[in-house]
Amino acid sequence: MTKRIVFIDLMRAYAILMMVQGHLVDALLDPIYRDSSIMGYYIWNFMRGINAPIFFFASGSIFIYLLMRQEKDGLGIHNPRVKKGFKRTLMLLGLGYLLQISPGMFNFFRTWDTQYLQWFFAVHVLHVIGIAILLLVIFYLIARKLKINIGITYFILGNLIFLIYPDVVSYDWNSVLPFPLANFLTKQNMSVFTVIPWAGFSMLGGSFGYLIFKRDSLYTSYLFLIIVIILGFMFQHFSGYLLFITYKAFSWDNLLYLGNHNFLYFRLGQVLIITGILGLIARSINIHKIITTIGSETLSIYFAHNVVIYGSLTTFGLAQSYGKMLSPLECVLLAIIVVAMMIAVAYYAKSIRTIIKKYIPLFRK
């Protein structure tokens, strides 16, 4: 396994474990402790906001890196990862909806009231990653057909998704689309994430994955990783000013909106800072195999943590028993236990899948 794969798996391991503890604390912490004037809560809440962007970014990076590794003849349609990408999209969408099955939704068949299906059709992380992978595959094929640079294609696409976000967020998608489809573009029907703007992080991650595939000399350079960190700080602190300056030059209202609500490029800056830091770590020390295992089993961890914390499929989760009831100390101790459980899930995931395939014919290849 190359250092580059270890590096990306380190990013994904960081993102998924931080997501686990973030979801647990958010679900269980008593509201009386949710005070931004408390330094510990402020730092936790601030850092929690970076988990999803880096997860989307890392998912795009690893997918494109692996896709490029299997390209042999320069003809994208013959790349085996293309077919796998389409299958991955269907699997992620299917698992996303599976996790949202609840007893209440079956009232729909009794009343035909679509409100009982609202949660089932809400869009979450897995749905967005699934659509992002679909976009990565489609634009990979387009770039290969037109013989244009793949990395630049994803870079432009990622920024375009960010730039059209103001138009998308202000449009009434429920008036033109059935709500299951509208949910991919609006939060009005309980969706937590939407394809626009969050898939933009995956596109930019795809650009980064292409870069580290093509440029070994850059990746192995401490200077390159330091530059990534510096760029991150610049995005975090100066992207708002740049958006306002660009707005004055082009008078495009989207730029003004993004400047006034600069969470996308602000978070992109943080993603680059963490990416650079994790790159330096992966470059400088030997990463234990368990970290790469966690990074390669993020889907298993995501599925398991939904069952444990939110009671997906079972309705018997920690949120049902202790939702918004625990003190910070109790949350920290429980988070340590649950994170340890998720590491165990990653460690035994392959064995569990082998058993499932052995005894359940549906899952056999």
DOGU-573288 format. One record per atom (N, C-alpha, C): x, y, z; residue in three letters. Coordinates in steps of 0.1 Angstrom, whole numbers, plus 5000, padded with zeros to 4 digits. Layout:
BEGIN
XYZAla
...
END
This chain:
BEGIN
500849885000Met
500050005000Met
500950125000Met
500650224991Thr
501450334990Thr
501150445000Thr
502150535003Lys
501950645012Lys
500750725009Lys
500450734996Arg
499350824991Arg
498050764996Arg
497850624995Ile
496650565000Ile
496550575015Ile
497650555022Val
497650575036Val
497150715040Val
497650815033Phe
497350955035Phe
495850975034Phe
495250925023Ile
493850955021Ile
493050875031Ile
493450755034Asp
492750675044Asp
492850745058Asp
493950805061Leu
494050885073Leu
493050995074Leu
492851065062Met
491851165061Met
490451115064Met
490151005058Arg
488850945059Arg
488550885074Arg
489650835079Ala
489550785093Ala
489250895103Ala
489951005101Tyr
489751125109Tyr
488351175108Tyr
487851185096Ala
486551235093Ala
485451155099Ala
485551015097Ile
484450935102Ile
484450925117Ile
485550915123Leu
485550905138Leu
485151035144Leu
485451145138Met
484951275143Met
483451285141Met
483051235130Met
481551235127Met
480851155138Met
481351035141Val
480750955152Val
480651025165Val
481751085170Gln
481651145183Gln
480751275182Gln
480851345170Gly
479951465168Gly
478551425169Gly
478151325162His
476751285162His
476251235176His
477151165182Leu
476751115196Leu
476551235206Leu
477551325206Val
477451435216Val
476251525212Val
475951545199Asp
474851635195Asp
473551565199Asp
473451435198Ala
472251365201Ala
471951355216Ala
472951355224Leu
472851315238Leu
473051435248Leu
473751535244Leu
474151645253Leu
472951725257Leu
472751745270Asp
471651825276Asp
471751965270Asp
470652025266Pro
470652165260Pro
471252265270Pro
471152245283Ile
471752345292Ile
473252365291Ile
473852275284Tyr
475352285282Tyr
475652335269Tyr
474652365260Arg
474952405247Arg
475052565247Arg
476152605252Asp
476352755253Asp
477752785247Asp
477652865236Ser
478852895229Ser
479852985237Ser
479453035248Ser
480353115257Ser
481253015265Ser
480852895265Ile
481652785272Ile
482752745261Ile
484052765265Met
485052745255Met
485052605249Met
484952505258Gly
484952365253Gly
483852335243Gly
482652385246Tyr
481552365237Tyr
481752435224Tyr
482252565225Tyr
482552645213Tyr
483552575203Tyr
484652525209Ile
485652455201Ile
485052325195Ile
484352245203Trp
483752125198Trp
482752155186Trp
481952255188Asn
480952285178Asn
481552345166Asn
482652425167Phe
483352475156Phe
484052365147Phe
484652275154Met
485352165148Met
484352065141Met
483252055148Arg
482251955142Arg
481851995128Arg
481852125125Gly
481452175112Gly
482352135101Gly
483552085104Ile
484552055094Ile
484351905090Ile
483651825098Asn
483651675096Asn
483051645082Asn
481851695079Ala
481251665066Ala
482051705054Ala
482551835054Pro
483351875042Pro
484551795040Pro
485251755050Ile
486451675048Ile
486151535044Ile
484951485049Phe
484551345045Phe
484151345030Phe
483451455025Phe
483051465011Phe
484351475003Phe
485251565007Phe
486551585000Phe
487351464999Phe
487451385010Ala
488251265010Ala
487651155002Ala
486351145002Ser
485651044993Ser
485951074979Ser
485851204975Gly
486151234961Gly
487651204957Gly
488551234967Ser
489951204964Ser
490251064962Ser
489750974971Ile
490150834970Ile
489450774958Ile
488250814955Phe
487550754943Phe
488350784930Phe
488750904928Ile
489450944916Ile
490850884916Ile
491550884928Tyr
492850824928Tyr
492750674924Tyr
491850604929Leu
491750464926Leu
491250444911Leu
490350534906Leu
489950524893Leu
491150544883Leu
491950644886Met
493150674877Met
494150554878Met
494250494889Arg
495150384890Arg
494850264881Arg
493450254878Gln
493050134870Gln
492850174855Gln
493250294852Glu
493150334838Glu
494350284830Glu
494050214819Lys
495250154812Lys
495350204798Lys
494250234791Asp
494350264777Asp
493950414774Asp
493650484785Gly
493250624782Gly
491750644778Gly
491050524776Leu
489650524772Leu
488850504784Leu
488250604790Gly
487550594802Gly
486450484803Gly
485750464792Ile
484650364792Ile
485150224795Ile
486450194793His
487050064796His
487550054810His
487550154818Asn
488050154831Asn
487050084840Asn
487449974847Pro
486549894855Pro
485949974867Pro
486650084871Arg
486150164882Arg
484950244878Arg
484750264864Val
483550334860Val
482250254863Val
482350124859Lys
481150044863Lys
480950034878Lys
482050014885Lys
481950014900Lys
481450144905Lys
481750254899Gly
481250384904Gly
479650384903Gly
479150334891Phe
477650334890Phe
477050244900Phe
477650124903Lys
477150034913Lys
477250104927Lys
478350174929Arg
478550234942Arg
477450344945Arg
477050414934Thr
476050514935Thr
474750444940Thr
474350344933Leu
473050274936Leu
473150214950Leu
474250154954Met
474450104968Met
474250204978Met
474950324976Leu
474950424987Leu
473550484988Leu
472850504977Leu
471450554977Leu
470550454984Leu
470750324981Gly
469950224987Gly
470150215002Gly
471450215006Leu
471750215021Leu
471250335028Leu
471350455021Gly
470850575027Gly
469350565030Gly
468550515021Tyr
467150505023Tyr
466850385033Tyr
467650285033Leu
467450175042Leu
467550215057Leu
468550305059Leu
468750355073Leu
467650435078Leu
466750485069Gln
465750575072Gln
464350505073Gln
464350375072Ile
463050305074Ile
462650315089Ile
461450345091Ser
460950355105Ser
459550305105Ser
459050255117Pro
457650205118Pro
456650305113Pro
456850435117Gly
455850535113Gly
455550545099Gly
456550515090Met
456350545076Met
455350445070Met
455050335077Phe
454050245071Phe
452650295073Phe
452450405081Asn
451150465082Asn
450750525068Asn
451750545059Phe
451450595046Phe
450450505039Phe
450650375040Phe
449750275033Phe
448350275039Phe
448250325051Arg
446950335057Arg
446150455054Arg
446950575054Thr
446350705052Thr
446650765038Thr
447650715031Trp
448150775019Trp
448550925021Trp
448950955033Asp
449451085036Asp
450951085035Asp
451551165025Thr
452951165022Thr
453851215033Thr
453251285044Gln
454051335055Gln
454751215062Gln
454151095061Tyr
454750985068Tyr
456050935060Tyr
456250985048Leu
457350945040Leu
458451045040Leu
458251165047Gln
459151275046Gln
460551235051Gln
460651165063Trp
461951125068Trp
462551025059Trp
461750925054Phe
462350825046Phe
463050875033Phe
462550985028Phe
463051035015Phe
463951155018Phe
464251185031Ala
465251295034Ala
466651255029Ala
467451355025Val
468751325019Val
469851355030Val
470751255031His
471751265041His
473151245034His
474151215042Val
475551205037Val
475651095026Val
475150975028Leu
475350875019Leu
474650905005Leu
473550975005His
472851004993His
473751104985His
474351204992Val
475151304986Val
476451244980Val
477051154988Ile
478251094983Ile
477951004970Ile
476750934971Gly
476350854959Gly
476250944947Gly
475551054948Ile
475351144936Ile
476651204932Ile
477551234942Ala
478851294939Ala
479651194931Ala
479651064934Ile
480450964927Ile
479850954913Ile
478550964911Leu
477950954898Leu
478451074890Leu
478551194896Leu
479051314888Leu
480451294885Leu
481251234894Leu
482651214892Leu
482851124880Leu
482051014879Val
482250924868Val
481750984855Val
480651054855Ile
480151114843Ile
481151214837Ile
481651304846Phe
482551404841Phe
483951354838Phe
484251234844Tyr
485551164840Tyr
485351114825Tyr
484251064822Leu
483951014808Leu
483951124798Leu
483351234802Ile
483251354794Ile
484651414791Ile
485451424802Ala
486851474800Ala
487651384791Ala
487551254793Arg
488251164784Arg
487851174770Arg
486551184768Lys
485951194754Lys
486451324747Lys
486551434755Leu
486951564749Leu
488451584750Leu
489151494757Lys
490551494758Lys
490951624765Lys
490351654776Ile
490651764785Ile
491151714798Ile
491851804805Asn
492451764818Asn
491451724829Asn
491551614834Ile
490551564844Ile
490551644857Ile
491751674862Gly
491851754874Gly
491251894873Gly
491551954862Ile
490952094859Ile
489452084858Ile
488951974852Thr
487551964850Thr
486851954864Thr
487351874873Tyr
486751864886Tyr
486951994894Tyr
488052064892Phe
488252194899Phe
487252294895Phe
486952304882Ile
485952394876Ile
484652354881Ile
484352224880Leu
482952184884Leu
482752204899Leu
483752184908Gly
483552204922Gly
483252354925Gly
483952444919Asn
483752584921Asn
482452624915Asn
482052574904Leu
480752604897Leu
479552564907Leu
479652444913Ile
478652404922Ile
478552504934Ile
479652544939Phe
479652644950Phe
478952774945Phe
479352824933Leu
478852954928Leu
477452954924Leu
476852844921Ile
475352834917Ile
474552814930Ile
475152784941Tyr
474452754953Tyr
473352854957Tyr
473652984956Pro
472653084959Pro
471453074951Pro
471553044938Asp
470353024929Asp
469552904933Asp
470252794937Val
469652664940Val
468952674954Val
469552744963Val
468952744977Val
467752834977Val
467652934968Ser
466553024968Ser
465352974959Ser
465552874952Tyr
464452824943Tyr
463552734950Tyr
462252734946Asp
461252644952Asp
461152514944Asp
462052424947Trp
462152294940Trp
460852214942Trp
460152234953Asn
458952154955Asn
457852184945Asn
457952304939Ser
456952334929Ser
457152274915Ser
458352214913Val
458652164900Val
459052014900Val
459351964912Leu
459851824913Leu
459051754924Leu
458851624923Pro
458251544934Pro
459251554946Pro
458651554958Phe
459551584970Phe
460651484972Phe
460551354967Pro
461751274969Pro
462951324960Pro
462651384949Leu
463751434940Leu
464151574945Leu
463151654949Ala
463351794954Ala
464351794966Ala
464251684974Asn
465051674986Asn
466551674983Asn
466951644971Phe
468351644968Phe
468851794966Phe
467951884965Leu
468252024962Leu
467752124973Leu
466852074982Thr
466352164992Thr
466252095005Thr
466352175016Lys
466152125029Lys
464752145035Lys
463852185027Gln
462452215031Gln
461752095036Gln
462151975031Asn
461451855035Asn
462251765044Asn
463051815053Met
463851745063Met
465151695059Met
465651725047Ser
466951685042Ser
467951755051Ser
469051685054Val
470151745062Val
471251805053Val
471551725042Phe
472551775032Phe
471851775019Phe
472351855010Thr
471851864996Thr
473051844987Thr
472751804975Val
473851774965Val
474551904962Val
473852014961Ile
474452144959Ile
474252224972Ile
475252254980Pro
476652274975Pro
477652154979Pro
477152054987Trp
478151964993Trp
478851874984Trp
478251844972Ala
479051764962Ala
480251844957Ala
480151974958Gly
481352054954Gly
482652014961Gly
482551974973Phe
483751934981Phe
484251804975Phe
483351714970Ser
483751594964Ser
484451614951Ser
483951714943Met
484551744930Met
485951804932Met
486151894942Leu
487451944945Leu
488351834951Leu
487751744958Gly
488551634963Gly
489051544951Gly
488151534941Gly
488551454929Gly
489651524922Gly
489651654922Ser
490851724916Ser
492051704924Ser
491951694937Phe
493151674945Phe
493651524943Phe
492651434943Gly
493051294940Gly
493751274927Gly
493351344917Tyr
493951334904Tyr
495451394905Tyr
495551504912Leu
496851564914Leu
497851474921Leu
497451414932Ile
498451324939Ile
498651194932Ile
497751164922Phe
498051044914Phe
499151084903Phe
499051204897Lys
499851234886Lys
501251294891Lys
501351354903Arg
502451424907Arg
503051364920Arg
503751254918Asp
504451194930Asp
505451294936Asp
506151364928Ser
507251454933Ser
506651564942Ser
505351604939Leu
504751704947Leu
504351644960Leu
503651524960Tyr
503151464972Tyr
504251434982Tyr
505351394977Thr
506451354987Thr
507251474992Thr
506851594988Ser
507551714992Ser
506851785004Ser
507651805014Tyr
507151875026Tyr
506652015021Tyr
507352075012Leu
507052205007Leu
505652215001Leu
505252114994Phe
503952104988Phe
502852104999Phe
503052015009Leu
502052005019Leu
501952135028Leu
503052195030Ile
503052325037Ile
502352435028Ile
502452425015Ile
501752525006Ile
500252495007Ile
499852365008Val
498452335010Val
497852395023Val
498652385033Ile
498252445046Ile
498152595045Ile
499152665038Ile
499052805037Ile
497852845028Ile
497552775018Leu
496452805009Leu
495152785018Leu
495152685026Gly
493952675035Gly
493752795044Gly
494852845050Phe
494652965058Phe
494253085050Phe
494753095038Met
494253205029Met
492853195026Met
492353075022Phe
490953055020Phe
490053085032Phe
490553045043Gln
489753065056Gln
489653215059Gln
490753285057His
490753425062His
490453535051His
490753495039Phe
490653605028Phe
489653575017Phe
489053455017Ser
488153415006Ser
486953515006Ser
486453555017Gly
485353645018Gly
485653785011Gly
486853835014Tyr
487253955007Tyr
487353934992Tyr
487953824988Leu
488053794974Leu
486653784967Leu
485753724974Leu
484353724968Leu
483753864966Leu
483953944976Phe
483454084975Phe
484154164964Phe
485454144962Ile
486254214952Ile
485754164938Ile
485554034937Thr
485053974924Thr
483654024921Thr
482854034932Tyr
481454084929Tyr
481554234924Tyr
482454314929Lys
482554454924Lys
482954454910Lys
483754354906Ala
484254354892Ala
483154304882Ala
482354204887Phe
481454134877Phe
479954164881Phe
479654214893Ser
478254244897Ser
477354124896Ser
477854014899Trp
477053884899Trp
476553874914Trp
475253874916Asp
474753874929Asp
475153744937Asp
475353634930Asn
475753514937Asn
477053534945Asn
477953614939Leu
479253634946Leu
479053714959Leu
478053814958Leu
477753894970Leu
477153804981Leu
476253714977Tyr
475553624986Tyr
476653534993Tyr
477553474985Leu
478553394990Leu
479553464999Leu
479753594996Gly
480653675005Gly
480053695018Gly
478653725018Asn
477953745030Asn
477653615038Asn
477653505031His
477453375038His
478653285034His
479853325038Asn
481053255033Asn
481353135042Asn
480453025041Phe
480852905048Phe
481452805039Phe
481252815026Leu
481852715017Leu
483352725015Leu
483752845011Tyr
485252855009Tyr
485952865023Tyr
485252915033Phe
485752915047Phe
486052765051Phe
485052675049Arg
485252535053Arg
486252475043Arg
486352515031Leu
487352455021Leu
488752485027Leu
488952605032Gly
490152645038Gly
490552545049Gly
489552515058Gln
489852425069Gln
490152285064Gln
489452245053Val
489752115047Val
491152105043Val
491652215036Leu
493052215031Leu
494052215042Leu
493752285053Ile
494652285065Ile
494752145071Ile
493652085073Ile
493651945079Ile
494351845069Ile
494051865056Thr
494651775046Thr
496151795046Thr
496651915047Gly
498051935047Gly
498751875060Gly
498051895071Ile
498551845084Ile
498651695084Ile
497551635079Leu
497451485079Leu
498451435069Leu
498751505058Gly
499751475048Gly
501151475054Gly
501451575062Leu
502751575069Leu
502851465079Leu
501751425086Ile
501851315095Ile
502151185088Ile
501351165077Ala
501551045069Ala
502951035063Ala
503451155059Arg
504751165053Arg
505951135063Arg
505651165076Ser
506751175086Ser
506851045094Ser
505650975097Ile
505650865106Ile
504950745099Ile
505250625105Asn
504550515100Asn
503150505106Asn
502150505098Ile
500750495103Ile
500350355105Ile
499750325117His
499350185121His
498350135111His
498350005109Lys
497449945099Lys
495949965103Lys
495649985116Ile
494249995120Ile
493750125114Ile
494550225113Ile
494050355107Ile
493650335093Ile
494450265085Thr
494050245071Thr
492850155070Thr
492750065080Thr
491549985080Thr
490250065083Thr
490350155092Ile
489250245095Ile
488950335083Ile
489950385077Gly
489750465065Gly
489050395053Gly
489350265052Ser
488750185041Ser
487450125045Ser
486950145058Glu
485750085062Glu
484750195067Glu
484850315061Thr
483950425066Thr
482550395064Thr
482150315053Leu
480750285051Leu
480250195062Leu
481050095066Ser
480550005076Ser
480450085089Ser
481350175092Ile
481250255104Ile
480050345104Ile
479750405092Tyr
478650495091Tyr
477350425094Tyr
477250305088Phe
476050225089Phe
475850185104Phe
476950135110Ala
476850085124Ala
476550205134Ala
477150315132His
476950425141His
475450485140His
474850465129Asn
473450505128Asn
472550415136Asn
472850285135Val
472150185143Val
472350205158Val
473550225162Val
473850245177Val
473350375182Val
473550485175Ile
473250615181Ile
471750655178Ile
471250635166Tyr
469950675162Tyr
468950565162Tyr
469350445164Gly
468350335163Gly
467850305150Gly
468550335139Ser
468150305126Ser
467850155124Ser
466750125118Leu
466249985116Leu
465649925128Leu
466149955140Thr
465649895152Thr
464849985161Thr
464950115160Thr
464350215168Thr
464850205183Thr
465850135185Phe
466450125199Phe
467850165199Phe
468050295199Gly
469350355199Gly
469650445211Gly
470850495212Leu
471150575224Leu
470350705224Leu
469950755212Ala
469150875212Ala
467750855217Ala
467250735215Gln
465950705221Gln
465950695236Gln
467050645241Ser
467150625256Ser
467650745264Ser
468650815258Tyr
469350925265Tyr
469351055257Tyr
468451075248Gly
468551195239Gly
468451315247Gly
469451405245Lys
469451545252Lys
469351535267Lys
469951435273Met
469851415287Met
471251415295Met
472351395288Leu
473651365294Leu
474451495297Leu
475351485306Ser
476251585309Ser
477451575300Ser
478351685299Pro
479451675290Pro
480451555294Pro
480651535307Leu
481551425311Leu
480951285306Leu
479651275308Glu
478951145304Glu
479051125289Glu
478851235281Cys
478951235267Cys
480351195262Cys
481451255269Val
482751225265Val
483051075268Val
482651025279Leu
482950885283Leu
482250785273Leu
480950825270Leu
480150735261Leu
480750745247Leu
481250865243Ala
481850885229Ala
483050795228Ala
483850785238Ile
485050705238Ile
484650555236Ile
483650515243Ile
483150375242Ile
482650345228Ile
481850435223Val
481250415209Val
482250425198Val
483250515199Val
484250525190Val
485050395190Val
485350335202Ala
486050215203Ala
485250105196Ala
483950105198Met
483050005191Met
483150015176Met
483250135171Met
483250155156Met
484650115151Met
485650135159Ile
486950075154Ile
486949925153Ile
486249865163Ala
486049715163Ala
485249675151Ala
484249755147Val
483449725135Val
484349725123Val
485149825122Ala
486049835110Ala
487049715110Ala
487549675122Tyr
488549565123Tyr
487949435118Tyr
486649415122Tyr
486049285119Tyr
485049285107Tyr
485049395100Ala
484049415089Ala
484149305078Ala
485449285074Lys
485649175064Lys
485149045068Lys
485349005081Ser
484948875086Ser
483448875086Ser
482848985091Ile
481348985091Ile
480748975077Ile
481349045067Arg
480849035054Arg
480948885048Arg
482048825052Thr
482248685047Thr
481248595053Thr
480848615066Ile
479848535072Ile
478448555065Ile
478148685063Ile
476848725056Ile
476748665043Ile
477848665035Lys
477848615021Lys
477648455022Lys
478248395032Lys
478148255033Lys
476748205036Lys
476048275045Tyr
474748225050Tyr
473548295043Tyr
473748405036Ile
472648475030Ile
472948485015Ile
472248405007Pro
472548394993Pro
472448524986Pro
471548614990Leu
471348744983Leu
472548824982Leu
473548804992Phe
474748894992Phe
475848824986Phe
475648704980Arg
476748634973Arg
476948694959Arg
478148704955Lys
478448754941Lys
477948654931Lys
END
